[in-house]
Amino acid sequence: FPGIFAGALQVRASRITEGMKLAAAEALAAVVADELSADNIIPSPFDERVAPAVTAAVAAAARVEGVARR
């Protein structure tokens, strides 16, 4: 969840919404999509693609939902 906070802080969101959480989950799923298997359903916490993907998705969702102040 560091990406959730980073995305919210990036746009100075007034709150974290369900849509922002859903965007974070979808971003996580997109990172692992090509490597999906029974043993690999979430990316490693050390995967360098995770934080930027989640941050961008959360920031975009905040803008769409109107809670972004920047």
N, C-alpha and C positions, 0 to 999 in steps of 0.2 A: 503493500500500500504506500510506499514512499512516492510512487508515481502519481497517486491520487492527490497527495498533498502538494507535490511539485506543480502539477497542473492547475490546482486551485490557487496556489500562490502566484503562479505565473500570470494569471488574469485577475488576480485579487478578487476572487469569487466571494460573494457575501455568505454563501453556505455551500455545503456539499449535498447535492441532490441525488435522488435515486437514478436519474438519467446519467449523471456523472459516474456513479458506481457501475452502472450497466456498460457504459462506454469503456471503462477500465477492464471489465471482464471480457468484453468483445475484443479489445486490443490484445489481451493475454491469449485469447483463443487464436487470433490471427498470427501471433508470433509462432505458435507451435503447430499451426495448421499443416505445414508440409511434412512435419515429423511425427504426426499423430499416430499413436499405436496404443495398445492396451497398457503398456508400461510407461508411456510418455503422454500424459494428458495435460500437464501444465509445464511451462518452461522452467528451466533451472533458475534459481534466484541469482546465479552468477552470469546468466545470459545477458550480454551487453545490449541486446535489442529490446529488452523488456521495459526498462525505465523510460527511454525516449518515446516508445510507442504508447505507453500508458499516459505519460505526461501530455502528449499531443492530443490524445483522444479525450482526456478529461477537460483540457482547456477548450477544445472545440465544443464539447457538450455544454460547458458552462456558458459559452457565448450563445449557443442555440437556445438554451433555456432562460437566458436573460439574467443570470446571476453574476456575470462577469462585470467587473467595474473598470476593466482596462482592455 
